[in-house]
Structure formats: structure tokens, C-alpha cells
Amino acid sequence: MVSDFLHVVVKGLWLLVVCGVLSVPGAFAQAFDPYSLEYGTENPPLNKFRVILNKITLSVNSGYGHTFYNHDIPPTDALIERNGELILVPDAPASMGQGSQVIGVRNWLNNPSSENLIVSSEDQVFTTSDTETYSFAGEGKSVPLNLMLYGVIAKKFRIGAGFGLQYHSIRYLQEKNGLTPDYQADLSGLQTRWWIMGGYTIYEYWDYTFTGDFRVGKINRGGDFSKTQLDQGLTFNLGVTIDKNLSKYFRVFLRPSYDFGGYTALIPSGTDIRHRAPTVFLEFGISLNYPIMPRSPIKADHMQMEHVVNHPRTGKAMWVRGQPITKKQNPRVGENHPVLFKYKGKNKRKRNPY
């Protein structure tokens, strides 16, 4: 009986020793657990620099613009067609004809310049009267590339500024009633513009946000347009931005707008001409914010929600995100991947797509 009891005791001691030896490496392995948070660190503060940057939205867009040029010739002016060019004659004499000495203005659309002319027999003269004046209209095309920064106040108001480049071209202007030959413009080149903007979110539906906004700024029409002979003034743009919110950091948007543009040509020795140039724009682009949380520094961390971990190098608790900025940051089941892998593309025809 005693020997059997001693045998059982010895076995028990050996079992305790073996368990103790096996538990030592495990204890060292658990010395750092990225998910084991100390009391009071379950909600660590966010990085202040990231929070400040997150308040600013960066927007980049392109699109298409269609400009409708139109203007009226003052009733005291006349036109001379010479070698395919229309020359403006300010305050033309009532009996203007062959041999008349007049002041002619060339390029009265974009760069008015005057010179003394003698009307020849080859010139075609178009005079105005109290009942008949000349009105011209034409179309220009633009391809813009814009960059804008803005902030959102109280989740509704937008305030910001932007800068843009646009390639603009216009071929000719036609007299609306066909009374004169076409004005051949043949202008093209880069234009720049800057603006300040304001907006207000008027409606939200699911992942879509509708914001009415305006832009007030200045446009530089390029080298073909005189900076001294044109009074370009300010431009006013009114539009609606439709955002598709892919995440709280990333959006794609569409913006139709109407630009109340125009300028005044300062005609030497004559009456200035007001050129109306309203433009319809359709722009599309992306807008993004700097994320307030970095991606997890732990390679083996596959958690998809925003969560707290201990940094593997510093040991400090920190908020991290589990998604790229283009995805929902705290997705519900299947929200970021609504279509199963086996139903995507060529996988639908495979017996075993995995």
C-alpha cells in the first residue's frame, strides 16, 4: 500500500515539473500582447496633427465647358470687310464710302488696336442705322483642370478657395441675322482662374450629398487676350455638387454649373463693347480628407473596423483603421464586398473559384 502511494506521489511531482517547464516559454511569449490594453487606455486620444489636417478637404476635377459668346455693335459704328477680316469703324461718318479716311479697329473681340484706313473699292462696307444694328454670337469650348481646398463648418457649410487651368478655343462669330460675313477669331490657348467659394448642403440621401455652392473669382484669358484693352472684372459661378460618399475620407462627385462670365473691350476712339460670355460647365472629380487614424502597424492585424492596439515598438495604445481610405471604415456585413468572390468576373464560370 505504501509503495503504491509513493508511486502516485512521484508521478504527480513529475507532472507538475513538466507542466511548469512547458508554461515558461508561453509566459515569455505573452510578454507583449498588442490587443491586451491596460485599464484607462481603451480610448486613447487621437493625433492632433491628423485631426487638424482632416478638417481640410482636397478636391481635384476636370470636365467640359461650353461658352456662348455674344455682343452687339454700337449703332454709331460700321464694319469693313477686307481680305476676310472684319474691321470695326467707331463713330463712322454717315456718308462713308470709297476714299473715306476712317479709324479702323482690328481684333475687337480680344485685343483691340486702331489704325488709320482709307476705304478702297475692294472693301465691303456695312453701315448701321437706327433700325438695323449688328449682333454677333459664337461658341467656345473649354477643358478645365481644377484644384480646390475647403473646410466644412457645422457639417453643412463649405468655405474654401481654388485655382484652375483650362484649355479654351473659339473659331468664329456669326452675325445673328446673316447680314455680314463671319468674324474669324481662331483663338486657342491656356487660361487660368482663381476663386473663393461657399456652399451649403441642401439634401442627403443614403451615400449621396447635394450641395449648392457659388464661386467668385478672376479669370486670365491668356496671351491672345489683351490685359490693357480689356476690362475683365470678376466672374460668378453657381452650381450644385453631387457627392457619392465612398467613405468618410473619399468621395467622387459631379458638378453642373453656370458661369456668369464676360468682359468689356475698350475700343480706341469709340464706344466700348460689352462681350457676354456665359459658360455651362459639367465637371467630375474626387475629393478626399487626410485620415485621422493610420493603418495598423501590425502586419498580422486583419480586423476591418476602427480599433485600438498597442504599437509594437513603443507599446503605446493607439487608434488604427482596418480599411483603405476608399472603403467604409466601419462596414456592416458585406457592405464593402457586396458581391461574393465566386460571382466576380471569370470566377462565375469556374467550378472551384477559390
HUZICOR-V93708 format. One record per helix or strand of 2 or more residues. SS is the DSSP state (H for helix, E for strand). FROM is the first residue (numbers start at 0). LEN is the number of residues. If there is no record, write none. Layout:
SS|FROM|LEN ; SS|FROM|LEN
This chain:
H|1|28 ; H|47|7 ; E|55|17 ; E|77|5 ; E|84|5 ; E|100|6 ; E|112|6 ; E|123|4 ; E|134|19 ; E|156|19 ; E|182|23 ; E|207|13 ; E|229|2 ; E|234|11 ; E|249|11 ; E|261|4 ; E|272|17 ; E|293|2 ; E|306|4 ; E|316|5 ; H|340|3 ; H|344|5
